[in-house]
Amino acid sequence: MYVPPPNVMSEAAVAAFLEAHPSGRLVTVGPDGRPDATLLPVIVSGTTVVGHLARANEHWRRIAPASPGLLVVSGADAYVSPGWYASKQEHGRVVPTWNYSEVQLRGTVTVHDDPDWVLDVVTRLTDRHESHREQPWAVTDAPPAYVRGQLRAIVGVELIIDEATAVEGKAKLSQNRSDADRRGVVAGLRAEGGPTAYRVAEEMERALDG
């Protein structure tokens, strides 16, 4: 991923981003050279990423043991109009762009067709997304025989991150513009409306205030 110096996420920022965005698109290449991509919920713990795929999804059958894989975790993104820049009135030398945040993790991928392994992943994913609820649902709330049946419909997948340089984070939030231009973009995004534009504006404000 191309990451200019102003857009590099710190290690702490990457960790916070992954905590806030618990799903990613797993990309691998099959034996015929054709790429496959599937969006799936994941848990990132240290150098390990775990999740699961539907058994009916041919993607997992095309993953050779320890084959290279890429997990793309995307945040909010939005179009930036040059009309929002304060500098447009000064010299007019402005063009459109796109603001976004993303983390990419590279490593080796292994499929786990083991009910106990998959049950552990499903339990961890469920606990993560239910823990904040007033009455959290647990896997153990369902009849054991029903859970076993549901587990037969999925397979586990694990990505082992190769090295520290295999994790890249990019926050493209107009850091190359003046504060006046950036505040103009924030105002423009808020006026644009919509949850995605609003989230990008929030991220830009945090970067400005930080």
N, CA, C and O of each residue as an XYZ file, in Angstrom:
840
protein
N       0.849     -1.189      0.000
C       0.000      0.000      0.000
C       0.885      1.239      0.000
O       1.854      1.316      0.755
N       0.556      2.194     -0.835
C       1.302      3.446     -0.899
C       0.888      4.329      0.274
O      -0.275      4.713      0.396
N       1.863      4.647      1.142
C       1.568      5.453      2.330
C       2.577      6.599      2.432
O       3.681      6.389      2.935
N       2.234      7.798      1.973
C       3.124      8.946      2.139
C       3.360      9.217      3.641
O       2.487      8.932      4.460
N       4.509      9.754      3.994
C       4.829      9.984      5.410
C       3.742     10.688      6.231
O       3.507     10.288      7.371
N       3.062     11.728      5.697
C       2.041     12.383      6.532
C       0.844     11.496      6.862
O       0.095     11.778      7.798
N       0.665     10.420      6.088
C      -0.516      9.568      6.254
C      -0.250      8.286      7.046
O      -1.153      7.468      7.225
N       0.979      8.112      7.516
C       1.332      6.887      8.238
C       0.630      6.848      9.599
O       0.692      7.810     10.364
N      -0.032      5.738      9.890
C      -0.631      5.532     11.216
C       0.439      5.012     12.175
O       1.256      4.169     11.805
N       0.429      5.515     13.394
C       1.325      4.981     14.415
C       0.872      3.585     14.807
O      -0.235      3.166     14.467
N       1.718      2.873     15.515
C       1.356      1.526     15.976
C       0.120      1.571     16.870
O      -0.756      0.711     16.782
N       0.063      2.595     17.739
C      -1.097      2.744     18.626
C      -2.356      3.049     17.831
O      -3.434      2.547     18.148
N      -2.218      3.881     16.787
C      -3.374      4.223     15.957
C      -3.880      3.011     15.194
O      -5.088      2.834     15.034
N      -2.954      2.168     14.718
C      -3.349      0.936     14.024
C      -4.121      0.024     14.964
O      -5.153     -0.530     14.587
N      -3.619     -0.136     16.200
C      -4.289     -0.997     17.177
C      -5.696     -0.488     17.484
O      -6.642     -1.270     17.570
N      -5.826      0.830     17.650
C      -7.138      1.418     17.940
C      -8.076      1.257     16.744
O      -9.267      1.001     16.915
N      -7.539      1.405     15.543
C      -8.343      1.262     14.327
C      -8.880     -0.160     14.203
O     -10.055     -0.357     13.892
N      -8.026     -1.147     14.445
C      -8.450     -2.543     14.341
C      -9.482     -2.890     15.412
O     -10.372     -3.707     15.177
N      -9.366     -2.280     16.567
C     -10.351     -2.507     17.626
C     -11.705     -1.924     17.235
O     -12.751     -2.489     17.555
N     -11.676     -0.799     16.546
C     -12.915     -0.115     16.159
C     -13.549     -0.672     14.886
O     -14.713     -0.392     14.599
N     -12.789     -1.459     14.120
C     -13.287     -1.998     12.842
C     -13.074     -3.516     12.845
O     -12.044     -3.999     12.373
N     -14.030     -4.255     13.367
C     -13.839     -5.698     13.597
C     -14.156     -6.608     12.408
O     -14.524     -7.766     12.600
N     -14.020     -6.105     11.208
C     -14.205     -6.957     10.033
C     -13.201     -6.546      8.973
O     -12.697     -5.423      8.977
N     -12.919     -7.467      8.068
C     -11.964     -7.166      7.015
C     -12.204     -8.027      5.802
O     -12.927     -9.021      5.872
N     -11.605     -7.655      4.694
C     -11.748     -8.421      3.456
C     -10.494     -9.264      3.264
O      -9.398     -8.742      3.059
N     -10.681    -10.583      3.334
C      -9.562    -11.509      3.145
C      -9.365    -11.756      1.656
O     -10.297    -12.139      0.949
N      -8.138    -11.530      1.191
C      -7.806    -11.706     -0.224
C      -6.717    -12.764     -0.348
O      -5.653    -12.646      0.260
N      -6.990    -13.792     -1.137
C      -5.992    -14.820     -1.430
C      -6.054    -15.131     -2.924
O      -6.968    -14.697     -3.625
N      -5.073    -15.885     -3.392
C      -5.035    -16.262     -4.810
C      -5.076    -17.781     -4.907
O      -4.281    -18.473     -4.271
N      -6.006    -18.297     -5.708
C      -6.156    -19.737     -5.864
C      -5.096    -20.341     -6.758
O      -4.281    -19.620     -7.334
N      -5.100    -21.660     -6.879
C      -4.071    -22.351     -7.677
C      -4.087    -21.981     -9.153
O      -3.091    -22.171     -9.851
N      -5.211    -21.454     -9.635
C      -5.292    -21.052    -11.040
C      -4.900    -19.593    -11.249
O      -4.995    -19.077    -12.362
N      -4.455    -18.923    -10.172
C      -4.043    -17.529    -10.274
C      -5.170    -16.537    -10.131
O      -4.935    -15.330    -10.179
N      -6.401    -17.017     -9.954
C      -7.544    -16.113     -9.807
C      -7.667    -15.658     -8.357
O      -7.672    -16.502     -7.461
N      -7.766    -14.356     -8.091
C      -7.889    -13.874     -6.714
C      -9.295    -14.092     -6.168
O     -10.276    -14.023     -6.908
N      -9.381    -14.353     -4.880
C     -10.650    -14.478     -4.167
C     -10.659    -13.465     -3.027
O      -9.620    -13.188     -2.428
N     -11.833    -12.915     -2.730
C     -11.959    -11.953     -1.632
C     -13.279    -12.184     -0.914
O     -14.323    -12.341     -1.548
N     -13.225    -12.203      0.416
C     -14.429    -12.389      1.227
C     -14.365    -11.469      2.433
O     -13.351    -11.407      3.129
N     -15.462    -10.752      2.675
C     -15.568     -9.928      3.883
C     -15.978    -10.835      5.043
O     -16.936    -11.599      4.924
N     -15.263    -10.753      6.153
C     -15.585    -11.598      7.285
C     -15.253    -10.916      8.605
O     -14.342    -10.089      8.661
N     -15.987    -11.255      9.680
C     -15.644    -10.737     11.004
C     -14.361    -11.388     11.473
O     -14.137    -12.574     11.230
N     -13.515    -10.620     12.144
C     -12.215    -11.155     12.560
C     -11.874    -10.704     13.973
O     -12.431     -9.745     14.507
N     -10.932    -11.442     14.550
C     -10.295    -11.031     15.797
C      -8.803    -10.969     15.531
O      -8.204    -11.949     15.088
N      -8.204     -9.824     15.797
C      -6.763     -9.650     15.644
C      -6.142     -9.675     17.035
O      -6.459     -8.845     17.887
N      -5.257    -10.636     17.249
C      -4.596    -10.779     18.544
C      -3.112    -10.985     18.310
O      -2.686    -12.055     17.877
N      -2.320     -9.947     18.600
C      -0.889    -10.037     18.334
C      -0.631    -10.198     16.848
O      -1.026     -9.357     16.041
N       0.045    -11.303     16.491
C       0.356    -11.550     15.084
C      -0.615    -12.549     14.451
O      -0.338    -13.101     13.386
N      -1.750    -12.776     15.109
C      -2.716    -13.759     14.615
C      -4.061    -13.112     14.335
O      -4.566    -12.322     15.134
N      -4.636    -13.459     13.185
C      -5.980    -13.024     12.821
C      -6.819    -14.281     12.600
O      -6.417    -15.174     11.854
N      -7.979    -14.352     13.245
C      -8.840    -15.520     13.059
C     -10.240    -15.079     12.654
O     -10.693    -13.986     12.993
N     -10.913    -15.962     11.918
C     -12.285    -15.717     11.497
C     -12.866    -16.996     10.944
O     -12.333    -18.077     11.192
N     -13.947    -16.893     10.201
C     -14.530    -18.094      9.601
C     -15.220    -17.753      8.291
O     -15.645    -16.622      8.057
N     -15.317    -18.774      7.446
C     -15.961    -18.660      6.150
C     -17.098    -19.677      6.055
O     -17.055    -20.726      6.697
N     -18.099    -19.365      5.263
C     -19.171    -20.323      5.022
C     -18.607    -21.528      4.266
O     -17.824    -21.370      3.330
N     -19.009    -22.719      4.676
C     -18.543    -23.917      3.982
C     -18.953    -23.890      2.506
O     -18.245    -24.413      1.646
N     -20.099    -23.278      2.230
C     -20.574    -23.201      0.845
C     -19.753    -22.244     -0.009
O     -19.866    -22.248     -1.234
N     -18.925    -21.423      0.637
C     -18.083    -20.468     -0.078
C     -16.835    -21.192     -0.591
O     -16.030    -21.681      0.202
N     -16.675    -21.260     -1.911
C     -15.537    -21.977     -2.494
C     -14.188    -21.349     -2.152
O     -13.143    -21.965     -2.361
N     -14.209    -20.146     -1.635
C     -12.955    -19.450     -1.322
C     -12.026    -20.316     -0.475
O     -10.840    -20.443     -0.783
N     -12.563    -20.912      0.593
C     -11.689    -21.640      1.522
C     -11.054    -22.866      0.878
O      -9.938    -23.247      1.230
N     -11.760    -23.482     -0.062
C     -11.212    -24.663     -0.731
C     -10.040    -24.306     -1.644
O      -9.247    -25.177     -2.002
N      -9.925    -23.042     -2.020
C      -8.878    -22.597     -2.933
C      -7.655    -22.050     -2.194
O      -6.715    -21.551     -2.813
N      -7.683    -22.151     -0.858
C      -6.550    -21.666     -0.057
C      -5.631    -22.832      0.274
O      -6.002    -23.714      1.048
N      -4.447    -22.843     -0.300
C      -3.463    -23.864      0.032
C      -2.881    -23.564      1.412
O      -2.778    -22.396      1.787
N      -2.492    -24.604      2.189
C      -1.909    -24.361      3.509
C      -0.726    -23.404      3.451
O       0.160    -23.542      2.608
N      -0.726    -22.430      4.362
C       0.365    -21.445      4.475
C       0.547    -20.619      3.202
O       1.655    -20.166      2.913
N      -0.527    -20.419      2.443
C      -0.422    -19.571      1.259
C      -0.499    -18.108      1.664
O      -1.072    -17.796      2.708
N       0.062    -17.198      0.868
C       0.033    -15.782      1.223
C      -1.374    -15.213      1.174
O      -2.187    -15.595      0.332
N      -1.645    -14.300      2.087
C      -2.956    -13.669      2.129
C      -2.854    -12.222      2.571
O      -1.861    -11.805      3.167
N      -3.885    -11.474      2.273
C      -3.965    -10.059      2.627
C      -5.321     -9.799      3.265
O      -6.351    -10.184      2.712
N      -5.328     -9.154      4.416
C      -6.575     -8.732      5.049
C      -6.644     -7.217      4.971
O      -5.753     -6.520      5.458
N      -7.709     -6.708      4.353
C      -7.890     -5.270      4.196
C      -9.018     -4.826      5.122
O     -10.159     -5.265      4.981
N      -8.688     -3.953      6.070
C      -9.666     -3.422      7.023
C      -9.883     -1.955      6.680
O      -8.967     -1.143      6.810
N     -11.087     -1.616      6.243
C     -11.362     -0.266      5.766
C     -12.208      0.528      6.748
O     -13.092     -0.019      7.408
N     -11.928      1.823      6.836
C     -12.728      2.731      7.635
C     -13.615      3.564      6.734
O     -13.888      3.189      5.594
N     -14.060      4.688      7.249
C     -14.926      5.572      6.463
C     -14.121      6.254      5.357
O     -12.925      6.504      5.508
N     -14.795      6.549      4.245
C     -14.143      7.268      3.151
C     -15.143      8.240      2.536
O     -16.354      8.034      2.607
N     -14.617      9.300      1.932
C     -15.504     10.326      1.376
C     -14.783     11.165      0.320
O     -13.574     11.383      0.391
N     -15.550     11.619     -0.646
C     -15.058     12.533     -1.672
C     -14.821     13.908     -1.050
O     -15.595     14.365     -0.209
N     -13.740     14.557     -1.477
C     -13.413     15.905     -1.000
C     -13.467     16.871     -2.184
O     -12.702     16.742     -3.140
N     -14.375     17.832     -2.106
C     -14.514     18.818     -3.174
C     -13.477     19.931     -3.025
O     -13.273     20.433     -1.919
N     -12.820     20.325     -4.117
C     -11.869     21.432     -4.035
C     -12.549     22.750     -3.675
O     -11.888     23.698     -3.250
N     -13.878     22.808     -3.846
C     -14.604     24.018     -3.483
C     -14.629     24.282     -1.995
O     -14.983     25.379     -1.564
N     -14.254     23.273     -1.193
C     -14.250     23.447      0.268
C     -12.960     24.071      0.785
O     -12.900     24.510      1.933
N     -11.928     24.113     -0.054
C     -10.642     24.643      0.401
C     -10.671     26.169      0.477
O     -11.167     26.836     -0.431
N     -10.141     26.705      1.558
C      -9.987     28.159      1.662
C      -9.042     28.670      0.578
O      -9.207     29.783      0.079
N      -8.053     27.857      0.215
C      -7.058     28.277     -0.780
C      -7.636     28.390     -2.192
O      -6.997     28.960     -3.076
N      -8.828     27.856     -2.408
C      -9.453     27.998     -3.731
C      -9.649     29.480     -4.063
O      -9.456     29.907     -5.201
N     -10.036     30.248     -3.048
C     -10.260     31.672     -3.268
C      -8.952     32.437     -3.450
O      -8.931     33.518     -4.037
N      -7.860     31.865     -2.941
C      -6.565     32.557     -3.001
C      -5.886     32.397     -4.358
O      -5.430     33.376     -4.950
N      -5.820     31.139     -4.855
C      -5.073     30.919     -6.095
C      -5.756     29.935     -7.059
O      -5.364     29.852     -8.223
N      -6.749     29.203     -6.603
C      -7.486     28.304     -7.488
C      -6.761     27.029     -7.870
O      -7.307     26.210     -8.609
N      -5.527     26.839     -7.377
C      -4.761     25.642     -7.755
C      -5.137     24.485     -6.819
O      -4.353     24.087     -5.957
N      -6.324     23.968     -7.005
C      -6.839     22.877     -6.163
C      -7.556     21.864     -7.046
O      -8.089     22.212     -8.100
N      -7.566     20.619     -6.611
C      -8.234     19.538     -7.350
C      -8.967     18.640     -6.350
O      -8.672     18.668     -5.155
N      -9.925     17.842     -6.842
C     -10.631     16.918     -5.943
C      -9.710     15.818     -5.411
O      -8.652     15.551     -5.981
N     -10.121     15.195     -4.328
C      -9.394     14.041     -3.792
C     -10.378     13.178     -3.012
O     -11.579     13.444     -2.991
N      -9.856     12.156     -2.383
C     -10.678     11.226     -1.607
C      -9.974     10.977     -0.278
O      -8.791     10.638     -0.258
N     -10.684     11.140      0.821
C     -10.116     10.883      2.137
C     -10.614      9.540      2.669
O     -11.771      9.170      2.471
N      -9.729      8.826      3.341
C     -10.081      7.497      3.847
C      -9.032      7.024      4.857
O      -7.953      7.603      4.980
N      -9.385      5.956      5.572
C      -8.454      5.297      6.485
C      -8.523      3.803      6.218
O      -9.592      3.254      5.949
N      -7.354      3.146      6.298
C      -7.318      1.715      6.002
C      -6.088      1.085      6.650
O      -5.035      1.710      6.773
N      -6.254     -0.169      7.060
C      -5.132     -0.958      7.564
C      -5.063     -2.241      6.747
O      -6.085     -2.878      6.493
N      -3.859     -2.614      6.337
C      -3.651     -3.854      5.601
C      -2.690     -4.744      6.384
O      -1.675     -4.282      6.905
N      -3.035     -6.035      6.455
C      -2.215     -7.012      7.164
C      -1.886     -8.153      6.208
O      -2.776     -8.727      5.582
N      -0.604     -8.475      6.104
C      -0.169     -9.548      5.216
C       0.396    -10.705      6.028
O       0.979    -10.507      7.094
N       0.217    -11.911      5.511
C       0.770    -13.070      6.198
C       0.445    -14.348      5.468
O       0.126    -14.333      4.279
N       0.525    -15.466      6.187
C       0.211    -16.768      5.621
C      -1.134    -17.224      6.170
O      -1.456    -17.001      7.337
N      -1.909    -17.866      5.302
C      -3.287    -18.248      5.642
C      -3.410    -19.767      5.723
O      -2.888    -20.501      4.883
N      -4.120    -20.213      6.762
C      -4.404    -21.635      6.936
C      -5.878    -21.823      7.249
O      -6.453    -21.069      8.034
N      -6.484    -22.819      6.641
C      -7.882    -23.155      6.905
C      -7.944    -24.206      8.007
O      -7.151    -25.148      8.019
N      -8.893    -24.042      8.936
C      -9.073    -24.995     10.033
C     -10.473    -25.606      9.932
O     -11.463    -24.977     10.304
N     -10.540    -26.819      9.434
C     -11.821    -27.529      9.355
C     -11.941    -28.439     10.571
O     -11.977    -29.664     10.455
N     -12.001    -27.810     11.732
C     -12.013    -28.496     13.025
C     -13.101    -27.855     13.877
O     -12.979    -26.679     14.221
N     -14.166    -28.585     14.233
C     -15.291    -27.999     14.970
C     -14.892    -27.320     16.269
O     -15.438    -26.270     16.606
N     -13.954    -27.898     17.001
C     -13.532    -27.289     18.276
C     -12.818    -25.967     18.038
O     -13.037    -25.000     18.767
N     -11.967    -25.924     17.019
C     -11.242    -24.689     16.688
C     -12.236    -23.613     16.263
O     -12.146    -22.463     16.692
N     -13.182    -24.001     15.416
C     -14.169    -23.041     14.927
C     -15.085    -22.578     16.058
O     -15.449    -21.403     16.111
N     -15.462    -23.479     16.958
C     -16.303    -23.101     18.096
C     -15.614    -22.043     18.949
O     -16.261    -21.107     19.418
N     -14.306    -22.186     19.151
C     -13.563    -21.195     19.933
C     -13.612    -19.827     19.261
O     -13.808    -18.813     19.930
N     -13.435    -19.795     17.938
C     -13.471    -18.526     17.206
C     -14.860    -17.905     17.277
O     -14.995    -16.710     17.540
N     -15.891    -18.710     17.044
C     -17.262    -18.210     17.092
C     -17.591    -17.673     18.481
O     -18.248    -16.639     18.608
N     -17.145    -18.360     19.505
C     -17.391    -17.911     20.885
C     -16.702    -16.584     21.156
O     -17.289    -15.684     21.757
N     -15.455    -16.463     20.712
C     -14.715    -15.220     20.928
C     -15.342    -14.055     20.164
O     -15.450    -12.947     20.689
N     -15.752    -14.313     18.926
C     -16.402    -13.263     18.139
C     -17.721    -12.836     18.779
O     -18.027    -11.647     18.858
N     -18.496    -13.818     19.235
C     -19.781    -13.509     19.865
C     -19.580    -12.708     21.134
O     -20.267    -11.711     21.357
N     -18.645    -13.135     21.970
C     -18.379    -12.419     23.226
C     -17.952    -10.983     22.956
O     -18.334    -10.066     23.684
N     -17.159    -10.792     21.909
C     -16.695     -9.442     21.584
C     -17.858     -8.518     21.238
O     -17.892     -7.365     21.669
N     -18.803     -9.025     20.465
C     -19.878     -8.169     19.977
C     -21.100     -8.131     20.891
O     -21.992     -7.305     20.698
N     -21.146     -9.010     21.874
C     -22.281     -9.041     22.796
C     -21.965     -8.465     24.168
O     -22.878     -8.145     24.929
N     -20.680     -8.331     24.495
C     -20.279     -7.993     25.868
C     -20.829     -6.660     26.357
O     -21.045     -6.492     27.557
N     -21.059     -5.713     25.460
C     -21.525     -4.388     25.877
C     -23.037     -4.318     26.042
O     -23.564     -3.307     26.506
N     -23.740     -5.387     25.666
C     -25.198     -5.357     25.709
C     -25.725     -5.607     27.119
O     -25.086     -6.279     27.929
N     -26.893     -5.058     27.391
C     -27.488     -5.223     28.723
C     -27.784     -6.689     29.026
O     -27.612     -7.148     30.156
N     -28.228     -7.413     28.009
C     -28.470     -8.849     28.155
C     -27.742     -9.574     27.028
O     -28.365     -9.966     26.041
N     -26.434     -9.755     27.165
C     -25.642    -10.344     26.087
C     -26.034    -11.789     25.793
O     -26.281    -12.590     26.695
N     -26.081    -12.088     24.508
C     -26.329    -13.464     24.081
C     -25.004    -14.206     24.071
O     -23.974    -13.636     23.712
N     -25.025    -15.477     24.463
C     -23.831    -16.321     24.457
C     -24.091    -17.555     23.614
O     -25.234    -17.987     23.469
N     -23.034    -18.120     23.062
C     -23.164    -19.337     22.266
C     -23.824    -20.442     23.085
O     -24.585    -21.249     22.552
N     -23.529    -20.471     24.374
C     -24.096    -21.496     25.252
C     -25.593    -21.312     25.506
O     -26.227    -22.176     26.112
N     -26.161    -20.192     25.048
C     -27.605    -19.989     25.184
C     -28.382    -20.880     24.215
O     -29.550    -21.192     24.452
N     -27.740    -21.283     23.138
C     -28.393    -22.133     22.139
C     -28.188    -23.605     22.508
O     -27.196    -23.943     23.154
N     -29.115    -24.484     22.106
C     -28.956    -25.916     22.390
C     -27.656    -26.451     21.780
O     -27.342    -26.136     20.632
N     -26.900    -27.252     22.529
C     -25.614    -27.774     22.023
C     -25.725    -28.471     20.669
O     -24.863    -28.293     19.808
N     -26.787    -29.269     20.473
C     -26.931    -29.986     19.203
C     -27.136    -29.001     18.052
O     -26.649    -29.221     16.943
N     -27.862    -27.915     18.327
C     -28.091    -26.899     17.298
C     -26.774    -26.204     16.944
O     -26.486    -25.968     15.770
N     -25.978    -25.878     17.965
C     -24.685    -25.224     17.727
C     -23.786    -26.131     16.893
O     -23.138    -25.673     15.951
N     -23.747    -27.404     17.236
C     -22.904    -28.339     16.471
C     -23.334    -28.385     15.010
O     -22.495    -28.464     14.112
N     -24.635    -28.337     14.776
C     -25.129    -28.338     13.409
C     -24.723    -27.087     12.655
O     -24.350    -27.152     11.483
N     -24.796    -25.946     13.329
C     -24.412    -24.687     12.697
C     -22.915    -24.645     12.403
O     -22.494    -24.075     11.396
N     -22.112    -25.244     13.278
C     -20.664    -25.251     13.071
C     -20.273    -26.046     11.827
O     -19.237    -25.777     11.221
N     -21.087    -27.014     11.447
C     -20.781    -27.791     10.244
C     -20.909    -26.952      8.981
O     -20.418    -27.338      7.920
N     -21.572    -25.803      9.098
C     -21.787    -24.947      7.931
C     -20.670    -23.930      7.724
O     -20.719    -23.155      6.768
N     -19.660    -23.914      8.603
C     -18.563    -22.948      8.478
C     -17.217    -23.636      8.696
O     -17.141    -24.723      9.268
N     -16.167    -22.980      8.231
C     -14.798    -23.434      8.478
C     -13.997    -22.253      9.003
O     -14.303    -21.098      8.708
N     -12.967    -22.559      9.784
C     -12.136    -21.495     10.346
C     -11.024    -21.083      9.406
O     -10.604    -21.854      8.543
N     -10.557    -19.874      9.580
C      -9.435    -19.381      8.783
C      -8.529    -18.565      9.699
O      -9.000    -17.819     10.558
N      -7.233    -18.720      9.503
C      -6.237    -18.051     10.350
C      -5.157    -17.433      9.481
O      -4.614    -18.079      8.585
N      -4.855    -16.172      9.759
C      -3.763    -15.480      9.078
C      -2.688    -15.165     10.111
O      -2.951    -14.494     11.109
N      -1.474    -15.655      9.862
C      -0.335    -15.357     10.733
C       0.472    -14.237     10.089
O       1.034    -14.410      9.007
N       0.526    -13.097     10.755
C       1.246    -11.937     10.218
C       2.740    -12.233     10.202
O       3.307    -12.659     11.208
N       3.373    -12.004      9.053
C       4.768    -12.398      8.864
C       5.744    -11.624      9.737
O       6.617    -12.214     10.373
N       5.597    -10.307      9.768
C       6.560     -9.457     10.470
C       5.919     -8.097     10.694
O       4.840     -7.816     10.174
N       6.590     -7.254     11.472
C       6.022     -5.951     11.809
C       5.723     -5.117     10.570
O       4.744     -4.371     10.539
N       6.577     -5.244      9.539
C       6.387     -4.445      8.329
C       5.206     -4.938      7.494
O       4.834     -4.299      6.510
N       4.613     -6.080      7.883
C       3.478     -6.619      7.142
C       2.162     -5.974      7.566
O       1.104     -6.306      7.032
N       2.226     -5.056      8.522
C       1.037     -4.319      8.963
C       1.235     -2.860      8.589
O       2.169     -2.208      9.057
N       0.345     -2.351      7.737
C       0.439     -0.960      7.294
C      -0.874     -0.246      7.556
O      -1.949     -0.770      7.264
N      -0.776      0.952      8.109
C      -1.963      1.755      8.341
C      -1.847      3.094      7.648
O      -0.804      3.746      7.702
N      -2.922      3.500      6.998
C      -2.921      4.771      6.271
C      -4.161      5.576      6.638
O      -5.285      5.089      6.514
N      -3.952      6.801      7.087
C      -5.049      7.726      7.367
C      -4.856      8.946      6.472
O      -4.069      9.838      6.789
N      -5.571      8.981      5.363
C      -5.461     10.092      4.417
C      -6.561     11.092      4.762
O      -7.705     10.947      4.330
N      -6.201     12.106      5.545
C      -7.174     13.050      6.094
C      -6.772     14.497      5.810
O      -6.906     15.370      6.667
N      -6.284     14.733      4.611
C      -5.884     16.081      4.166
C      -4.738     16.661      4.990
O      -4.647     17.875      5.172
N      -3.856     15.777      5.491
C      -2.726     16.283      6.291
C      -1.775     17.153      5.487
O      -0.987     17.906      6.060
N      -1.841     17.058      4.152
C      -0.954     17.860      3.304
C      -1.505     19.259      3.033
O      -0.870     20.051      2.337
N      -2.690     19.568      3.584
C      -3.311     20.868      3.369
C      -3.118     21.757      4.599
O      -2.762     21.281      5.677
N      -3.358     23.054      4.416
C      -3.276     23.993      5.543
C      -4.430     23.720      6.512
O      -5.405     23.052      6.167
N      -4.297     24.251      7.733
C      -5.370     24.083      8.714
C      -6.675     24.699      8.199
O      -7.757     24.161      8.431
N      -6.561     25.821      7.505
C      -7.763     26.477      6.971
C      -8.450     25.590      5.931
O      -9.676     25.474      5.916
N      -7.657     24.972      5.071
C      -8.227     24.060      4.075
C      -8.869     22.855      4.752
O      -9.957     22.423      4.372
N      -8.189     22.324      5.751
C      -8.707     21.131      6.433
C     -10.013     21.440      7.156
O     -10.939     20.629      7.153
N     -10.081     22.607      7.772
C     -11.328     22.982      8.453
C     -12.450     23.214      7.433
O     -13.621     22.971      7.723
N     -12.080     23.682      6.248
C     -13.069     23.840      5.191
C     -13.619     22.495      4.745
O     -14.810     22.368      4.461
N     -12.746     21.487      4.685
C     -13.187     20.143      4.313
C     -14.110     19.571      5.390
O     -15.133     18.961      5.078
N     -13.742     19.771      6.659
C     -14.591     19.287      7.763
C     -15.994     19.887      7.644
O     -16.998     19.182      7.751
N     -16.041     21.194      7.422
C     -17.340     21.870      7.295
C     -18.111     21.351      6.082
O     -19.324     21.151      6.143
N     -17.395     21.138      4.986
C     -18.039     20.644      3.781
C     -18.599     19.241      3.952
O     -19.699     18.941      3.488
N     -17.839     18.387      4.618
C     -18.304     17.018      4.858
C     -19.526     16.996      5.768
O     -20.460     16.224      5.550
N     -19.512     17.839      6.777
C     -20.665     17.890      7.695
C     -21.904     18.394      6.959
O     -23.011     17.904      7.186
N     -21.713     19.372      6.082
C     -22.843     19.900      5.318
C     -23.348     18.881      4.295
O     -24.532     18.850      3.960
N     -22.435     18.056      3.811
C     -22.790     17.031      2.835
C     -23.815     16.058      3.415
O     -24.717     15.596      2.717
N     -23.660     15.758      4.699
C     -24.591     14.850      5.359
C     -24.255     13.397      5.089
O     -23.460     13.081      4.204
N     -24.870     12.519      5.862
C     -24.624     11.091      5.709
C     -23.612     10.605      6.720
O     -22.677     11.332      7.057
N     -23.781      9.381      7.216
C     -22.916      8.871      8.277
C     -21.457      8.727      7.884
O     -20.569      8.946      8.708
N     -21.197      8.360      6.629
C     -19.803      8.159      6.213
C     -19.049      9.482      6.165
O     -17.939      9.584      6.687
N     -19.643     10.492      5.541
C     -19.013     11.809      5.488
C     -18.809     12.363      6.896
O     -17.779     12.966      7.193
N     -19.794     12.153      7.749
C     -19.702     12.650      9.132
C     -18.540     11.981      9.865
O     -17.817     12.642     10.610
N     -18.353     10.663      9.657
C     -17.264      9.963     10.327
C     -15.897     10.455      9.855
O     -14.974     10.603     10.656
N     -15.772     10.707      8.548
C     -14.503     11.238      8.039
C     -14.248     12.623      8.634
O     -13.115     12.938      8.997
N     -15.281     13.444      8.735
C     -15.135     14.771      9.344
C     -14.683     14.649     10.799
O     -13.826     15.411     11.246
N     -15.244     13.711     11.528
C     -14.842     13.497     12.930
C     -13.378     13.109     13.026
O     -12.648     13.627     13.871
N     -12.943     12.190     12.155
C     -11.550     11.762     12.173
C     -10.623     12.921     11.840
O      -9.554     13.049     12.436
N     -11.019     13.763     10.896
C     -10.208     14.920     10.539
C     -10.121     15.912     11.702
O      -9.064     16.488     11.962
N     -11.233     16.099     12.388
C     -11.237     17.012     13.549
C     -10.305     16.507     14.639
O      -9.561     17.286     15.235
N     -10.344     15.200     14.901
C      -9.448     14.644     15.918
C      -7.995     14.847     15.540
O      -7.159     15.157     16.389
N      -7.699     14.669     14.256
C      -6.315     14.871     13.784
C      -5.907     16.336     13.909
O      -4.767     16.632     14.267
N      -6.821     17.249     13.621
C      -6.537     18.677     13.744
C      -6.302     19.076     15.194
O      -5.364     19.810     15.504
N      -7.171     18.579     16.083
C      -7.069     18.936     17.496
C      -5.913     18.247     18.199
O      -5.415     18.709     19.226
N      -5.495     17.116     17.611
C      -4.389     16.366     18.213
C      -3.049     17.027     17.967
O      -2.019     16.519     18.409
